[in-house]
Amino acid sequence: MDNDHAPVRSTHAPNRFRYYDLVMAAFVAILLLSNIIGASKPSYISLPGGETWIFGAGVLFFPISYIIGDVLTEVYGYARARRVIWTGFAALAFMAFMAWVVVKLPPAEGWPHQGAYEAVFGNSWRIVIASMTAFWVGEFANSYVLAKMKVWTDGRFLWMRTIGSTVVGQGLDSLIFYPLAFYGIAGWPPETLFQVVISQWIIKTVWEAVLTPVTYLVVNSLKRREGIDLYDTETDFSPFASEKAEA
């Protein structure tokens, strides 16, 4: 029997939630997969008139992590979202270290795929640092704007808050990652870099808008199931604050 009940407005989170760990796992999984599979590949779509519009392939799935980030902040509050962001950051760091170690290991004699393996997993430390920096800045900006807007709007206009926070967070993410990772590299002339930054920003924001009904559905369902609606009126918004300090 379902024991859902109306969410109670609160400024403090309980010690345990029913679904928080699952949402965290989904966030980290999407983050890692989008960085492994699509971050460094530019793709394109054909426009009327024969022109092409270039975009980063990872943009098709990476914005899902921002939507989950919105859900985390809206349902569980900034402090819990902060923990997830740091968890994702640590996972990215370990993924980069593991990829570096495995790529550097000498291949067994006769194994013909070392070159392809290096091409896929051998990202330079420049790309790794760019990715981690962009993620850290973008996610904290997204969570901060969403939490503040929730207080300013008294919990109304969720669509405005999710899209507004995405404009800021995803804009910073794209603006930091691509120039820091690819500026001056062959195959990434300035005009391509500029196109990719703008297209990433636009596509991510459009994705957020398109998936707004899904965000509403997930947020409202989780609030009912967790029985709480958190407002960050007494939260320390420093990325480095601890939850114990806020208790």
N, C-alpha and C positions, 0 to 999 in steps of 0.2 A: 504493500500500500504506500502511495507517495505521501511523504510528510512535508511537502513544500508549504511555505507560508509566506505572507507578505513581508517584504524586507523592512527592517527597522533602521531608521536614519541614525547614524552614529559617527563620532569623530575618532573612535578607537576600535581597532580590529580585535576580534577574539583570538585566543591562542592557536586555535586550529580551524581549518576550513576543510570542507568535504572534497572540493575539486581543484584546489589551488595547485597541488603537485602535478595534476594532469595538464593543466594549462601551461605550467612552467615547462614540462616535458615537450609539449607541442611547440612552444616558442623556440626552445633550444634546437629541436630537430629541424624546423624550417630554416632557422638561421644557419646551421651548419650545412645543410643540403644546398641551399641557395648559393652559399659561398663556394662550395666544392664544385658544383656543376655549372653554374652560369655566370659567375662574376666577371671573368676576363674575356668573354666572347662577345664582340660586337656583331649584331645582326641588323637586318633592315626590312622595311616594307616598301613596296612600290607605290608611289603617289601618282595621281593623274598628271599627265604631261611627261611621263617618263622619268621623273626625278625619284630619288630614294630618300627615305628618312631612317637614319641610323640610330639604334638603341642598344643598350646592354642587355644581353639575353637573360640575365638573372632577374631583370625587372619583372618578368612574368610571374615569379613566385615569391621573391623576397618581400614584397609589400604585405604578404600574409603575416609576416612576423610583426609588422607595425600594427596590423589589425588586432593581433593577439595582444600586443603591447597595450593597445587602447582598452581592450577588455580587462587586462590585468589592473590597469590604473583605475578604470571606472568602477570595477567590482571590488577589488581588493585594496585599493589605495596606493599612493605613491611609494610608501615605505616597502610594501610587498613587491611592487613593480621594480623598485631599486634593487632588491635582492635578486630578482630574475635577470635584470640587465647585467649585474656583476657575474652571475652564473653563466650567462651567454658569453660574456667577455672572456671568462676563464676557459670556456669550452673552445672558443676561437683560438686562444693562445695555445692550448694543448694540441688542437688540430694542426696548427702551423708547425709546432715543434715536431709532432709525429710525422707529418709530411716531409719535413726537412731530413729527419733521421732516416726514414725509409728510402727516400730518393738517393741519399748519399751512400747507402749500403751497396756494396758491389753486387751486381747481378750474378746469378749462377751461370756457369759457362754454357753457351749455346742458347740462352734465353734472349729472344730477338726483340723484346718490347721495351727495353730500357729507355730508348729515345721517346717513344710515345708516352711512357709513364712519367718521364721528366716534363714533357710538354703539358700534361694534364695536372700533375700534382706539384711540379717544381716551381711554384710561384716564388718570385724574388721577395726578399725581406721588405723591399719598398712597397710591394703590393700588400703584403701581410700587415705592415704598419698602417698603411692607408686604410685598409678594410677595418682594422680594429679601432682606429681613431675615429673614422666616420661613423661606425656603429655606436661607439660610446657617446659621442657628442649628439648624434641624431636621436638616439633612443632616450637619453635623459632630457633633451629638449622637448621631445614629443610627450613624454610622461609629465613633465613640469607644466607645459602649456595646457594639457588636458585637465590635470588636477586643479590648476588655478581657475580655468574657465568653468569647471563644475561648481566651484564655490561662487564665482562671480554671477553665474546664471541661476544659482540655486537649484542645480540639477536638471534644468530644462535644456532643450535644444541639443540633444546628444549628437545629432547629425552635424551641427555647426562646430561642436567641440572636437569631434573625431577628424573632420576634414581640416579644421583650422590647425590642430596640432600636427597633422600630417604635412600640411604646407610648410610649417616651420621645420619639423624634424626631418622629413624626407628631403627638403631643400638643402639643409645643412649636410645631410648624408651624401647627397650627390655632389654638392659643391666641394666637399672635402675629398671624397674618395677618388674620383676620376682624375682631377688634376694632380693630386698627390701621387697617384699610382702610375699614371701613364704620360704625364707631360714630358715631352722631349724624346719619347720612345718611338722608334720606327713603326709605321703603321697607325700612329695616332697623331696626325697633324692637328694643329690648333682648331681648325674648323670642325674636324670630326669630334674632337674633345668637347667643344662647345655644344655641338648638336646632341651628343650623348648626355651631357649634364642636363640640358634643358628638357630633352625627351624623357630622361629618367624622372625628373621632377614632375613633369606633366602626367606621365603614365601612372606613377605611384599615386598621385592625388586623384586621378580619375578612377583608379582601382578602388581606392578608399570610398569614393562616392558611390560607385557601382555596388559595392558590397555593404553599403550602409544598412539595407534591410537585414542582412545576415548578422551584422554587428548588433543591431537592435534585438534580434531574436536571441542571440547568445547572451548578451548582457542581461536582458530581462529574465531569462531562464536561470542564469547563475545567481542573480540577486535573490530570486524567489527561493532557490534551493539552498543558498547559503544563509538566507534570512537576514541579510544586512545590506545597507546602502551607505558606504563610507564617504565622508567629506573630509578633505585634508585642510581643516581650519587650524589645527595645532601641530602640523607636521614640519619637521626640519627638512628643508628641500636640498640640503647639501648632498651631493652624490656620495660623500664619504661618511655620512652620519650612520650610526648603528640603531637598530630597532630597540635595543635595550635602553639607549639614551633617551628614546622618545616615550618609553613605557611609563 
